[in-house]
Amino acid sequence: MILGPIGFAAPWLLWALVALPILWIILRAVPPAPIRRRFPGVALLLGLKDEDSVSDRTPWWLLLLRMFAVAAVIVGLAGPVLNPRDEGEGRASGPLLILLDSSWAGARDWAAQMGVIDAMLAEAGRDGRPTALMQLSKAETPVFQAAETLRSRVPGLTPAPWAIGDDVLERAADMLGDGQFETRWFSDGLAQPGRTEFLEVLEARGPVTVHESARPVLALTPPVLEDSQIVLRVLRAAPAPERDITVNAHGLDPAGVWRILANLPLRFDEGAVETTGALSLPPELRARVTRFEIAGEAQAGAVTLTDDGLKRREVALIAGREDREGLELLSPLHYLQQALSPTADLLEGGLMDVLPANPDVIVLADVATLSGAEQAALLEWTNEGGLLLRFAGQRVAASDVSRSDEDPLMPVRLRAGGRTVGGAMSWGEPKALAPFVEGSPFQGLAIPSDVTVSAQVMAQPDPTLADRVIAQLTDGTPLVTRKRIGAGQVVLFHVTANAEWSSLPLSGLFVQMLERLAVSSAMAPPDAAELEGTIWQPLEVLDGFGRLKDADNRPGVPGERLLEAPLGPDLLPGLYDGPERSVARNVIAADTVLTPMEWPARVTVEGLERAPETPLAGWLLAAALLLLTADILASLALSGRLWPARAVALLALTLSLGAVQEARAQDDARAILATEELALAHVLTGDAQLDDTARAGLRGLGQVLNFRTSVEPAEPIAVDLELDDLTFYPILYWPISANQPTPSAEAYVKLNDYLRNGGLILFDTRDADIAGFGAASPNGARLQRLAAPLDIPPLEPLPEDHVLTRTFYLLTDFPGRHMGRAVWVEAAPPDAEQIEGMPFRNLNDGVTPVVIGGNDWAAAWAVNERGDPMFPVGRGYAGERQRELAYRFGVNLVMHVLTGNYKSDQVHVPALLDRLGQ
């Protein structure tokens, strides 16, 4: 039964409310009035007062209190529920099938879906309806069972990173059986082939209600390089109001930390279903980008991975014989190295030595004649997609290469000798560059006015010459020509690579032109025919929420399936490594079109906004208990017998004060222990196993300090950031877990005071075996959020001359249970200089407030009560050596905290002795 916003599971119990008036009458009943008789002795009692008086009838307010208490008990036992599901004329009965698309598009409101499904299962459990749950992405046969059993599975449900195809719907239709049931379909909102037919199959078995999110589906197509800019296109499934979004570029910064390297704001116009923008990044930064992601969209379609298309190119530099000894600026490779080193990885050596490395670009600077073997190898490499970039020079001009017949590795035929303009023995002025024509890879580049050409090799007239010129001088003579060879190309600059024939290598235009050509050398995406017969191993894969994970031991994928086979359990979106390159398979392809699902008018479509059902029985029974307690106290007060209750309350207050005093005494004892002896402390994380490991680790480190140094630590102390005073502990070991709670604002105030007054916190993410220090792992991401409110100075990887490397032991590595990346400490001041004659700099004059790493030092230090190591470290002698280095790092850390930069201050000893005249 439903009354307004409240429903009752056992409404028949409400009939007991009819008895309340009878109870009122019983409680209000007054016995017959006594017969009055006059007794002379009563006169002696006149004027006396009886302090213990009893009312002749129950007060009305006490009766009302008792009525409310009894009513609360009755209503509570009737099973009241706030916001119950109203099924119209009557509650639905019979089997219930909860159907989920569980695709990448459904992940955008997954939490809301799970909330509605949990409420449905709770309701079905009260109604005793058999229930089945079916995820179309997995296509498992639905099994009807108790709703409470299925309810326990809801927290473990996750979306799949692929779309639902018509073959999946056909298999799902065959699994439904012939029984009758009601269907609740949680759709991702996208139209897919076969949905209409599958809907008809469901309707033949009972009523169907569709639940869909009102938020439109967003998707990001793979990036495209156009004129050195990354073009990004975002799709929207349905027209909607104007909306601003941001696309973030994620990758590793130069320090090896995962960060957002750039972002691109985009805007959907009102009613638009597509928006496009271009992101301009320096080539070095562009090569670091590993994925693009729509901010705030936690689903796989909003993430697109990058592959070799945006990576740094390998460029081999080969020059003719060097005859300019010691003149670096005249070297034909100097300007090429300066121009290409920021954007590419440079290879140097002989031609036949670098070809096996399969570089993306080979540059020949004034190399005229090639041997037959070299020419054949270069032709094969170019045919497979390489870019051969050639520069003219004295040797090319004086040779017979590509004179009468066009050389296979030259884009045009050349005239004998060369052309000189603007020199002492020539007429005319140096020539400038003409604007780049449409279709040239240099189109759009600005030409500086001071770029001129004084000499060049000339191309012989030819019917194909005009099509091969991609840059020319103002007089129409070719400056750069190009020819396609198979999947690759050869490009010739008709001037030298140094400044001997032109000022082009001295300008920024030279860098831009080379960068444009390096981009054009990127291999085009392979097709299925090229990949046939190859196996591609997954490196990283996406889950339904768009999170990138290691592929672990997933099997390889045949090349013919990698690009064209539909995504599914055997082919996840991710980055795949194959012969000589990597390929990204994304959820969204370049030709993907998002189409919203249009349901027939006969189908009821509901959203995901639903107030949760809240049982009220517990609250009402608790209220009844409180009212009855108040009734007891009121009755004692009216009868004059409240003093025993007062005594009980006083006793409870005394006991509570005693407990507080005992707690204060314990805190005082804790403070005395921390000040009498050095105490190594660790932060409580809420994870019992992790806290035990931290305590055992500090116990082991304390034993090593006791045996090897004059420091004699007491037993380790566990610190609660919310309750404990931190000033007693010179060092705090803080292990990081992905789920540990965030400290309160008051705790952060204490932590900042601790750091500013000389304390040191050792943050240990314990994940160097999988990610190193950084946000690539859950622990690293959690550390970033935990440390954000802390007053932490700029950090840097632990330098070789830092005091931590020599406070007690001389160390170069700082391993724990893992051999991880660099340890991070406070960065040295900009003016830190190394004094002559000393092997280290005069760094910052205090103790670094934080040390950050991920090597799991506590596990390497940990010992049990008998002093035996608790966790293995490596194998054999190498493992024990690693554990020893971990102990030495711990000793250095504690000595650094206790002595500050004492070791660093030794740099002043020569100056002090000099001033003392010794």
N, C-alpha and C positions, 0 to 999 in steps of 0.2 A: 504494500500500500504506500502511496506517495502523497504527502501533504505539503504542497509548496516545494521548497528546496530540500525537504527531508523525506526520506523513505524509511520503511520499517520492514525488517526481515521477518519478524514474528508479530504481526499486528494484533493477533488475538489476545496477546497479553495486555493490550491497552484497555480491555474491558475491566481490568482491576481498578482503573481510575474511578469507576462508578462507586466503589466502596469508600472513597474518600469522605463524602458527606456523612456516611454512617460512622466512620471513625471520628469525625469531628463531634458528632452528637454524643458518642460514648465518652470521649475525653472531656466534653463539656458538662456531662451529667453531674448533678449535685445531689448528695444524699438528703433525705427528709430533714426538715428543720427540727431540732430537739424541743421537747416540752420545757417551758421555762418554770422553775420553782424558786421562790425566794428563800434564801438561807441566811439567817442573821449573821453568821460568822464571816460571810463574804465582805462585810463592811471593813473587817480588819485588812483586807487585801487592796482596798481602794488606794490609788496613788502609786502602786508598784508597777514597774515596767518589765516586760519579758523581752530580753534582747533576741531570743530565738523565737521568731514568729513564723507561722505557716499560713499561707494564703488559703482561703476557704475554697477557691476554685482556680483552675489553670488560666494564666493570662492569655489573652487572645493572640498576642504576638508569638508566644511560645507554641500555641496550637498551630499557628500559621507556619512556623518554622518546621514543625513535625510533618505537616501536610506536604510541604515542599520536599522534604527528605524522602518521604514515602513515594511521592510522585516521581522523583528522580530515579528511584530504584525501579519502579514499574516501567518507566519509559526506557531506561537503560537496558533492562532485560528484553525489551521488545526489539532490540537490534536496530537503532536508528542509524541512518547513513545520510550524510550531507552530500548534495549534488548527485543523487542516484540517476542512473540511466533510465529515461522514460521511453519505452518502446511503443508508445501510442496507446491503443485500446488495451493492450495487454503485453506483458513481457514476452519476448521471443523464447521459444523452447526448441528443443531438438539439437542435433549436432551443429557445431560452429567451426568453420574453416577460416583461419586467419592466413591470408595470402600476401606475401611481400615480393615486390620486384627485386629488392636487395641489389640494385645496380648502382653504378657510380653516381648517377643523377639523384638517386634516392638518399645518398649520404648527406646531402646538404641540410636536411632536417631530421637526421637519424634519431637524435635524442627525443624530439617531439613524437616521432612514430613509436618509439619504445615506451614512452609514457602512456600513450593512448592504448597500446596493446596490453600493457600491464593492467590498466584499468578494466579493459574488456575481459581479461582472464580472471581478474578478481570477481567481477560480476558473474561470469559464467560459473565460477566455482561456487558462489552462493546459490545459483540456480540449479546446480547439479548438471550442467550441460556438458556432454563429451565434446572435447575441443581438439583440433589438429592445427598444426602450424607448418606452412610450406613456403620455402624460399625458392623463387623461380630461378635464381642464379645458380642454385645447387641441384634443382630438379629432383628432390627426394620424395619418395612416396609418402603421402600424409598418413599418419596413424592417429586415430581418435583415442584420446585418453583423458584422464582427469586434468582439469584446468590448472590445478595447483602444481601438478608435475611439470606442465609446460611453462608455468610462470617462473620456475627456477632457471629455465634456459634463456630467458629474455636478456639478462645482462651480458650473456656471451654471444649474442647475435651481432654480426658485422656485415656491412655491404661488400659486394664484390667490385673489383675495378674493371668491369666490362659491362656492355649493354646486353639486353635480353633479345635474342634473335627468334625468328619464327620457328627454327628447329627445336629450340628449347620449349616454346609454347606447345608444340605438337607432342613432345615427350611428356610434358606436364599434363596435357589433356588425357593421355592414355593411362596416367597414374591415378586419376581421380576416382575410378570405380563407378558403380551404378547407384550408390546410395543417395539419399536426399540430405541436404545440409544447407545452412545459411553461409554466405561468403562475405567476408570483409576484406576487400582488396586494397592494399596500401601501394598505390601506384607512384612511379617516379615522374609522371606527368608528360612523358615523351611518347609520341606515336611510333610504333614499331610494327612491321609486317606480322600478321597473324593475331593481333590483339582482338580484333572484332570476332573472329571465329572462336577464339578461346573464351571470350565473354559469353557467346551463345552456348558453349558447352557448360559453363558455370550456371547460367540462368536455367538450363534444363534440369538442374539439380536443386534449385531453390533460389530465394531472393539474393541479390547482389548489391552491396553498398560499397562505393569507391571512396577512399580517403586519399586526398592529395594536398600537398603543401601549396599555399598561395604564392610562395616566392618563385619567381621565374628561374629556370635553369640557366646557368652561365657556363661557358666552355671557352678554352683557350686553344687556338690552333698552333701548330709548330711554328717556330720563328723562321723568317726568311731574310736572307741578306740581300739588300739592295743598295748599291752605292755606299758601301761601308756602314750602312745603318741596319739595325735589326728591326724588321717590321713585324709587329705583333697585332694579331686580329682576335677580338673577343666576340663570341656569339651569344645571343640571348634567344631563348626558345619562343617567347611570345612578345608581342608589342606591349610596352609598359611605359609609365611616366619616365621623365628624364632622371638619369641616375649617374652618379660619379663613382668610378672604381679606380683601383690602383693595381698595376701589375708589378710585382717585385722580381728582381733578378738575384738569385741566390748563388753563392759560390764561396771558395776559399780565398781569404785575404792573403797578403804576402806572408803573414805570420802563421798561416795554416789553420786559421779559425773560420768556421762557417759563419757567414754574415750575409746580410742583404747588401749587395754591391751597388745596386741602382734601383730606381723605381720609375715607372712611367704612368702618370695620371691619364686616364681616359674618361670619356663621357658618352653615355648613350643619349641621343636625342629622344625626345618624346615620340613614341611609336616605332623607334628604330630597333632592329634586331641584330645589328652588327656595328662595331666600332673598330677603327684601326688607328695605330700610332706607330711612330718610328723612334727607336731608342739609339742615340749616338753614344758609343763608348770607345775609349781608346783601345786599340787592338790588344794590348797587354791585359787590360781589364776584361775585355770581351772574351778572351781565351779562358778566363777563370770561371765564367758563368757555367753552371751545371744544370740549372733548371729555372724556368719562369713560373710564377704562381700568382693567381688572382688573390689579393689580400682579403682575408675574411671568408674565403670559400673553402671549406674543408671537404673537398671531394676530388676524386682523381681526374675528372674532366677539366678542372681548373688548374691543372699542373701539366706542363710540357717539358720534357727532358731534352737536353741538347746532346749532340754527339760530335763527331769530328768536324762538322760544318763550322763550328765557332772556335775550334782549338788552334793553338799556335802551329804555324807551318814549320816544316824543316826545310831549310834552304842551304844548298851546297854552293860554296863560292870557290871558283877556280879561275886563276889568272894565267896569262902568258908569262914568260921568263921575266923575272924582276931584274932590271939593270939600273935602278935608281937607289943605290946603297945609301941607307940612312935617311932618305928623304921620304918620310911617312906620308906627307900630304900629296906626294906625286904617285903614291902607290895606287894602282887601279882598284884595289880592294878596300882602301881606307874608307871612302865615302859610302861604299855599299855596306860595310860593317856598321858604320855609324847610323845609317838609315834603317837597316833591317834588324839590328839587335834588339830594339824594344818590342818588335812585333813578331819575331820568328826565332827559332833555334837554329843557329848557324853551324854548318859542318864544313870543315876544311880538309884538304888532302887531294890525292890524285883522283882523276875521274873514275877509274876502274875500282878505286877503293871506296868511294862514296856511293856508287850505284847500288851495291848490295843492300845499303841502308834504306833504299827506296825513298829518297827525299821528295817533298812535294814540288820543289823548284830547284833547278840547277842553273847557276849563273856562270856564263863564260865571258870573262872580261878580256877582250883583245886576244882571243884564242882563234886562230885561223884554220890551221890544218889539223884534222883528226885522223887517226889511223883507222884502218878498216874495222878492226874489232871495236874500237871506241864508237865509231859511227853506227855500227850495227846495234850495239848495246843501248846507245842513246835513242835510236829510232824505236826500239822495242819499248823502252821506258816511256817515251813520249806517247806512243800509240796507246799505252795503258792509262793515260790521263795526266802525265807529268807536264810541267811548264818549263820549257827551255828558254832562258832569258839571255840574250847575247848583246854584247857591247862592242862597238867598232874601236879601231885604234890603228896605230902605224902598221902592225902586222897584217890586220885584215885589209887595209888599204893597199898594201904592197903585194898581197898574195893573189893567186889566180882562182881562189875559191868563189864559186857561183858567178863566173864570168859568162862564158858562152852558154852553159847549161845551168839551170837553177839547181843549187845544192839541196839535197833532201832536208838538210837541217838549217836552211836559210829561207826566210819568207819571200825574198825577191832576188833577182839577179842584180849584180853590182857592177858599176863601171870601174875600169882600172884607175888606180891612183885614188885621189880624193879631191875635195873641193875646199879651198881656203878663201875666206872672206874677212876683210877687215884687218889683215896683217900688213906688215911693212912691205911685202912684195906683192900685194894684191890691191885691186881697186874696190872701192865700196866700203860700207859699214857692216859690222856684225849684224846678223839677222835675228829678229825676235820670233817668238812662237805665235802662230795663228790660233784663234779660239778653237777649242775642241768641238768637233762636229757631233751631231746626234748619232748615237749608236756606238761611239767610242767609249771604252771603259773609263776614260778620263773626263767624260762629259760632266760639266758642272764645276770643275776645278777652276779656281781663279788663277790667272797667269800673272805673276809679278812683272812689272815693267823692266826690271833690271836683269831679267834672264835673257841672255843672248847666246848665239852660236857663231863661232868664228871658223870652225872647220867641221867637215862631215864626210862620210862616204855617200856616194850618190847611187840611187837605184836606176837601173836601166828601164826605159819605157816598156810596158808590157800590158796586154789587155786586162790582166787581173790586178794590176798595180793599184788602181783606184780603190778596189774593194779591200785591199790589204793595208792601206794607210790608216793608222788610228791617231796620228799626230803629225803635224807638218809646220813648216815655217811660213812666215808671211808671204814669201815669194812662191809658195806652193810646193816646194821641194819636201819630200818625206823626211820626217824626223824619227818616227817610230812606225814599224810595219809588223804585221802579224799574219801567221798562216796556221790553219788547223791541220793537225796530223793525228788521225784516228780520234781518240778521246782526249788528246792533249793538244798542245799548241807550241809554236816557236815564235818568239818576239825578238826583234832586233832594234836596238837603239843605234841610230846612225852616227852617234857621237861616242866619245870615250866615257868610261865610268868615273874618271877623275875630272878635274877642272881644266885639263889641258886644252880641250877643243871647245868647251862651253862653260858658262857659269851655272848651268842647270844643277850639277851636283852640290853647289853651294847653297841652294834655295830649299825652302820647305816644300816647294812643288815636287821636287825629286822624291822626297819621302812619301808624299801622297800618291804619286804615280806608281811607285814600287809597291805601296800598300794595296792599291787597287789591283795591281797585277797579282799579288800574292793571294788576294781574296778570290780572284777569278781562277786561281789554280786549284781551288777546293774541288774535290771529286764530287760529281753529281750523285744523288742518292741512287743506290744500285737497284736494279729490277730483279724480279724473281728468277729470270733465266740466268743472270750472272751468279746468283747465290746457289743455284742447284748443285747438289752434291756436297755442300759444306755444312758444318755444324757450328752453331752460334751458342756460346755459353753465357747465360745471364749473369751479370755482375751485381746489379741492383734492380729491385722491382718495386712497383707502387702497390699500396693497398687501396681499398675503397675510399678511404679518407684522404688520399693524396699524399700519404707519408712514404718516404723512400726508405727501404729496408735492404739489408744484404740478402742476396739470393741464396746464401748458404749452399746446400748440396742439391739444388734443383737441377734436373737433367738438361742437357743441351737441346736446342731446337733446330730441326733441319732448315737449311737456308731457304728452300722453296716455300716453307710455311711462314717464315718470319715476317714477311711484309704483307702478305695477302690473306693469310688464314685469320678467321675471326678470333678475337681475344676470348680467353676462357681459362679454366683451371690449369690447362697444359701450356698456355701461352699468355703470360701475364705482361702487362705493360711495364717497360723498364729499359735498361741499357744492356745491350748484348754485345759481347766481344767476339770477333771473328778474325779471319785471316787479314792481317795488316790494317784493320780499322775497327771502329765500333759503330753500332747503329742503334738509335733510340726508337723504340716502338711505343708510341703514345696512344692514349685512349681516344683522343680526337685527331683525326687526319685533316690534311689541308682541304679536302673536298667534303668534309662533314657538314651536314645541314641539320639543325635542330628544329623539329616540328612538334608543336604541342598536341597532346591527345585530345580529340573531340569525342566525348562520350555521348551515346544516344540519349535522347530526352527521357527515355523510360528508366534510366539508371540514376539512382540517387548518388550525388557527389557531395561529400562532406570534407571539411578541412581538418587540421590537426589541433585546433584550439578547442580544448575540452577541459572543463574544470574537473579535477580529480575527485573521485568518491572518497569521502572521509568518514570512517566509522566514528560514531559519537558515544557508543556504549561506555567506553572506558572513562570518558570525561564526565558523563552523567553519574556513574557509580562513584567516582571520586568526589563529585560535588555532594552526593548523598552522604558519603562518609564524613565530609567536613561539616555538613549541616547537623548530623547526629552528634558529632563531637561538640558543636556549639550548643546543642540541646542539653547535653550532659552538664556542661559548665553552667548554663543558665539555671538548670534545675538545682544544682548545688548552691548557687548564689541565692536562689529564692528560699531554699530550706535552711540557709545559714551554715551550711557545712562545706564552704569553699576553702576553709583553711588547710585541709589536707592537700587539696589540689595546689594551693600556693606553695606548700612545702615541697611537693614533687617538682614544681617548676623551679623553685630555688635550688633544689638538689641538682637538676639538669643543668642549670646555669653554672653552678659551682664546678660540676664535672667538665663542662665545656671550657671554662676558664683554666682549669687544670691542664686540659689537653693543649690549649694554646700556650700555656707556660712551658709545658713539656716540649712542644714544637720549637719554642724560642730557645730553650736550653739546648736542643739538638742543633739548631742553627749556630748557636754560640760555640758549641763544641766543634762543629765543622769549620767555623772560621778560625778557631784556635789551632786546629790541626793544620789548616792550610798556611798559617803564618809561622808556626813553629818549624816546619820542615817544608822543603820544596815539594809541591804537589803538581803532578802532571794531570791535566784535566781534559775530558772529552765532552762534546756536546751531545745531549740526548736527542735522538732522532725520532723516537717513537717506534722504531724497528728493534725488537728485543735482540734478535740475532746480530744485527749490525752493532748495537750498543755493547753487547758482550764481546764481540771481536775487537772493538775499539779499546775496551777496558783491558782485555788480554794483551793487546799490542802495547799499550802504555806500560803494563806490568813488565813485559819483556824488555822494553827499552830502559825502564828504570833499573832492572837488574844489570844490564850492560853498563849503564852509567855508574852504578855502585861498584862494579868490579874494575872498571878501567879509569875512572876519574875520581876527583874528590867530591863530586856531587852524589848525595845519598837521598834519592827521592823517596817520599812516603808512598803509600798505596794510591793508585790512581783514583780520581774523584770524578763522578758523573755530574755534569752541570746542567741544570734546567734553566734555560735562558729567561723564562718568565718569572722565576722565583728567586734564583740564587744571585748573590753578589759576585761579579766577575773580577773585582780588583785584587783578589788574593792569588790569582793564577797568572804566572808570566806567559804561559803558552796554552792555547786551546786547540785540540785536534777535533776537526769538524768533518766527519765522513758524510758524503752526499748520497742520498737515495732519491729516486724519482718521485716518491710519494710522501716525503716528509713534510710536515705542516710548516706554514710560513709563520715566523715569529710575529708577535704583536708589535704595535708602534712603540710601546714602552720598552720592549726587549731591544728594538733597534736603537733606541736612545742609549741604553746601557752598552750595546755593542760598539757604537760610535765613540762613546766616552772611553771605552776600553782600548780601542785602536788609537785614539788620539793621545793616550797617556802611557804609551809604551808597550801595550800588549801585542801579542802576535797570534794570529789564527792560521793554522795549517788546514786549508781546504783540500780535501782529497775526493775527487769524483770517482775513483776506483774503476775507471773504464779505459785505461790506456791500452788494454788488450784488444779493444774493438774500435775506439774512436780517438784516443788521445784526449788531451784537454780541449774542450770546445763544445759548441752546441750541437754537434752532430749526433750525440747520444742523449737519451732522456736525462741522465745524471748531469751532463754538461748544460743542457737547457735549464734544468732545475737550479743549478748553481747560478746561472745568469740572473734568474728571477730572484733568488734569495739574496744575492749580493748587490742588487740594484740600489736599495736604500742605504747601503753602507758607504762611509766616507773613505773610499779606497783611492790611493794616488795612482798615477799612470804606472803601468806595469811593462816589463820586458822579460824575455827569456833570460834565465840566470846566466850572466856573462862569466867567462872563464876566470876573470880576476875578482869576482865577488868574494866578500869575506866568508860566505858560507862554504866556499871551496877549500878553506884552510883554517877554520877556527880551532880544529883539533886534529883532523886528518886532512891530508891533501887528496882532494876528490876531483874527478872529471865527469863521472856519471852518478846519477842519483836514483837508482832503481828501488822498487819495492817488490811486491809480488809480481809486478809487470815491469817490463823494460819499455817505458813510454817516451813521449815527446819531452821537450824541455820543460823544466820547472820555471814558473813565473814568479818574479819578485818585484819590489818597487824599482822603477826605472832610475838610472843614474841621472844626476842633474846635467844639463847641457854643457856646463863648464868643467865637467870632470876631466882632468888631464892626467897623463902619466908623467911622473917626475923622472927626470933622467937618472938612470942607474937603478931604478926600482922596477920590479916585474909587474906591478899592478897600479891601477889608478887610485886616486883619493876619492872614493865614492861618497854617497850621502852619509852624513855623520850620525845617523841613528839606525835603530833596528828596523828592518822592513816590517811593516805592520801585517802583511799577508804573504803567505807562500801558497801557490796554487799548483796543483798537479793532479795526475790521475793514476799513480802507480800503485795504489793500495798498500801504503806503507804499514798500516796497522796489522794487516794479515801477515806481512813478512816478519814483523816484530813479535807477533802473538805467541805466548807460551801458556801452558796450563799451570795448575798449582804445583806440579812436580818440576817445572822448568823445561818441559819438552815442547818443541815447536808444534803448533796446532795445524798449520796449513803447509802444503808442499810449495816449494819455490824452485822452479826449473827442474832439472834432472842432474843427478850425480854431483860431481865436483863443481861444475859450472853453476848449478843451482845453489849450492852452499856458498859459493863465492858471491853470488848475487845477494843472498841473505846477509852476508857479512857487510857488503857495501850498503845495504839498506840500514843496518845498525849504525854504520859509520855516518851515514847521512843524518840519522836521528841524533847521534851524539853531537855532530856539528851544529845541528839546529838548536839544541838546548844550550850549548855553549855560546852560540851567537846571541840567544836571548839573554843569557846571564852576563855576558861580557861586552855586548854591544859591538862596536867596530874597533875593539882593542887591537886586533891584528892589522886593521887598516891604518890605525894611527901610527904604526911603525914606520910609515913612509916619512914621518917628520923627524925620525931619529938623526939622519945625516945633518939636517938643518940645525937641530938643537945642539948637536955636538960641535958644529962649526961655530955657533954663537958662543958656546962655552969655551972656545979656544982649544978644544981637545981633538 
